[in-house]
Amino acid sequence: MTSRKILTIVDLPGSELDDTGLGLLSYCTRLAGFIEATWGAVTMIEPVDETVASFGAYGTPAVKFIDGGASLLDTPVSLGLNLAQLIRDEAANLVVLPHNDLGVTLAPVLAAALDAALFTEVYSARQVDGVLHLSRSALGGRISESRSWEGKQPLVITVPLRSLSRILLPNVRACTPSVSCWKSGDCPADIPVAKVISRIPPDPQTVDLTDAEVIFSAGKGCDEAVYAQLQELCQLLNVSFGVTRPVYDLGWCGFERMVGQTGRTVTPRFYLALGISGSMHHLGGIKDSKRIVAINNDAKAPIFPNSDDGFVADLGELVPRLLDRARSVCGGEK
């Protein structure tokens, strides 16, 4: 079997490992284990001691940082070409990236520079007889697409953020990673280089719900008045708005706002369910949320056992009070 080495590209916002970075390390630990590969991580800045310790806690054997890598973040092509050379120097043949703005930008550049295969949004990976089988969903999850990799050609994959869990497996052995520096080079003069001149934060009102950080969702327990008030509340608090299938069926919003297995599967850090009973299909679409809080007037609603916190309340009384409070704090008109 062809020897395999995995490199994962890890961003360090604020010089620390965030949930995405920790999720990548956990993912690569498992992947390296069942395909019997060596692996390591690459960062664009030199990690501080506390961050190195976090790498070690996840069993990362080696961390390589790019000297001058931070300055390359605004020139994705230059960054990609430098990473491609680093990957060649490391003799890695499987590159793992998160499916976020950085990963989506770098993946095609790396694949082209390395003459590698590219497979994005991988949700399943398994090995059978030395062959790695990768799967991803297509057409909004209606079908599954699979590909096989024998290791003879380099492969670049991206992994959806919802598939990256920072949970540390009990069989992972902590270690002290080796940390080394790799010197970046200049981009060839004949290659046009685009430069990022500014970064615009996503608008919670229009961002895809799969990328939303905070979501307030309305269920069939919301009447039209409460529904309108909840929309205003989301605008004032600058959070994303979602609905369940019964609300979508009423024609009050578009399909892109529907949360659940037949709509959007979401992984926000905070999910507020208002008037949502908690059907199996809805719970399947929110189960990976970091924190779920439910409000319903039925104390026996199925969503309560599946929530971190639950409150029994009348939405007709509660939501107007929340809206008044938000207006006073945010400066909205009554």
N, C-alpha and C positions, 0 to 999 in steps of 0.2 A: 504494500500500500504506500502511496506517495506520502512523504512526511508533510505534516501540516503545522503551520504557525499562524496564530490569530493575532491581529493587532486591532485594538479598538481606539477610536479617536474620542477623547474625553475633553469636554469644555469645562473650565473652572471659573464660573462666574463668582466674582468676589474672592477669588483665590481658594474657593472651597468646592467640595464635591456636593452637588445638589442631588435631588431625587433621581434625575435622569442619569447623572454620572454614576451614582451608586447602583442604579438599576442595570446599567451597562456592565459594570463589574460583576454583578451577580449573574447576569446572563452569560457572560463570557466564561465565568468559572464553570457553570454547568455545561456549556457547549464544549469547552476544551476537555472536560472530563469524559463525555460520552463519544467524542470523535478522537480521543487520545492525541490531543494537540498541545503544543506549548503555546503560551500566549503572553501578551504584555499590553501596556497602555501607552498612548501618546497624548501629550498635552501641549498646548501652545504657550504656556508660561511655566516657569519653574515652580513646582509645588512647595509650599511651606511645610515645616515639620509635622504640623497637625494633620495636614492633608496627606502626607506620605503615610502617616499612621493609619489613616482611613483606608488608603489603598491596601495597606498590609492586612487590615482587618478582614478584607474581602478576598484575601489570598492572592493578590496581584504580585507575581514574581518580579516584574520589571516595569519601571516607568521611565520613559524617555521624553524629555521636553525639548522643544525647538527654540534655540537661541534666536531671538528676534521674532518669534512666532506671533506675539501679541500684535505687532505692527502689520502682520499679514492678514488679520481677521477682516480688514476692510478691503482686501483684494483677493477675493475667493479663488481666482484662477492661479495666482501666484502661490497662495496657500496650498491649493490642490496639487500643483506641480511639485512643490517642495515635499509635501506628504508622500507623493508617489515615489520620489527618489528615496526618501527615508524607508518606505516600505520595501523597495528593492534592496537597499542596504541591509535591512533586517531579514531578508529572504522570507517575508511573510506572504502567504497566498490566500488568506481569508481576512477581509477587512470588515469590521462591524461598526456601523454608525447608527445614531438615533434618527428616527424619521421626524426630525424637526427642521427648522429653517437652515441650520448649519449642515445637517446631514443631507438634506435634499439638495443643497447647493453643491456640496463636495462630492457626493456619490458619482454623478456622471463625469465630473472632471477626473476623478481617480480612475474610473473604469476606462475612460478613453486613454489616459496617460499610461496605464498599466496593460492595456489590451486585455482587459478583464471582463468577465461576465458580470452583469448587474441584475440584481433581483431585489425589489423594494418591498417594504411593508410586510416582512416575514413574520407570521404569527406562530408557525410551527416548524420545528427542526428535529429530525430523527435520523439515525443512521441504521442502515440495513446492509449487511455484508460489505462493509467498508465504503458504502456510498451514502452521502448525505442527501436526504430528501427534505426539501424546503417547500412550504406552502404559504400562500397568501390568499386573501379574499379579493374578489373582483365584482364589478357591477353592484356595488353597494352591499356586498356580502351575500349576494344571491348565488354565486358560484365560487368554487375554490380552484385556484390554479397552483399546480405543483411543478417543481423542477428538480433534477438530480445533479449532484456535483461529485465527481470522483477525485478531485484535487489536482488534476493535471493542468488546469488553467486557473489563473488568479480569479477570485470571486469577491465582489463588493456587495454587501447587503445592508439594508436599513431595517430597523426594528421599530414598530409603532410604540409610542410612549406608553400606551395602555398595556403593552406586553412586557414592559420593564418594571420589575418589582425590586425594591431595595431590600426585601426580606433576605436575611443572611441564612443560608442553609446550614443545618447543624454539622454537616460533614466537611465544611470549609475550614481549612487550617490557616490560622493567621500566620503571617510571615513578615519579614523585614524586606521590602522591595529594594532591588538595586535601582539607583537613580542616576541617569546619565544624560548628557547634553548632546544635541545634534545641531550642527551649524547650518542655518538656512542659507540658500543661495539666491542669486538674482534670477528673475524670470527672463527667458530669452527675448531679445529686443524685437524679434519678428512676430511675437505673440501679443495681440491687443489685450490690454488688461483693463477690465472694468473696476471701478472703485466705488465703494459704498460711501456716500456723502452724508447720509443721515439714516437713522432708524426710527420708524414710526411705530409706536406701540399698538397692538391690535385693539380694535374697537369692540368691547364686549357685546354691543348690540348687533354687530354684524359678523363677528368671528364665528367660524364653524364650531358647533357645540363640542366636537371631539377635541378641540383645542382650548376650550373655555376653562378658566380657573375657578370661577364661582358661578353656579347656576341656581336660579329660583324657578321651580317648575309648578305649573298649575294642572290640577286634575279635575275630574268631573265634579268634585265638591266645590268648585268655584263657579258662581253664577256670572253673568255678564258684567255686573257692577264690580264684583271682586276681581274679575279678570282684568278689567281696564285699570283698576287701582294697582294691581300687581305689576302691570306693564310700566306704569308710571314709577312705581317703587324701584323697579330694576334700572330705569333710566337715571333716577336720582342717585342711586347707589353705585351706578356704573358696573352692573353685573349682567350676566347673560340670562336670557329668558327661554324657558323650555315648556313643553306641554306633553301630556300623555295622549295615547291614541284616541280616547273618547273626545277630548277637546279638539284634536285635529279633525276628527270626523264631523264636528259641528261647523267646520269651515272658518274658524276664527283665526287661523294662522296657516303658514305654509308647511310643507312636509319637512323642510330643513330644521324646523324647531321641535320636531317630535323626538322624544327620548324613549329608548327602549330597544329591544332586540329587532323589532321591525322598523325602527327609525335610526337614531344615533346612539351608539354605545359610547358612554362618556366616562371620563376619569378625572373630574375636577377635584380640587382640594376641599371644596365645600359644596354640598348639594342640599338644597332646601326643598322639601316636598310639601306642597300645600294642597290639601284636599285630595291627596292621592291614596287610594286604598292599598295599592301594592300588589298588582297582578304579577304572575310569574314572568311574563314578558318584560314588564317594566323593571322589575328587580334585576333581571338578567342584564339589563342595559346600564345599571348604575352601581352594580356590586363592587366595582373596583374604585369607587370614589373614596377619597381619603377620609371624609367625614360626612355622614348623612344625618340630617335633622328632619323629622317629620312632624307636621301639624295636621290633625284631623279631628273631626267631632265624634268619630266612632272609636272608642277605646279599644275595640277588638279588631281594628283594621290590621291586615297582615303586614303592613309596612313597618309597624312598630317593632316587632322582634328583629327586623332587619336594619334597624337604624341605631346610630350611636346615641341619639337623644330623641325623645318623642314627647309631644305636648297635645293634650286633648283640649281643643278650643273651637269656638265658632268663628270661622273665617270672616263672616260678615261683621263681626265686632272687632276682631284682631287686626285685619289688614288695614282698615281705615286709621286705626291708632298708629300702626307702624308707618303708614304713609304720612300722617301728620308729623310724627317725630322726624322722619327723613326730610320733610320739607323745612322744618325749623332748623335742622342741623345743616342741610345743604343749601339753604337759601331759596328753595322753591316757593312758588306762590300757593296759598291755600285756596 
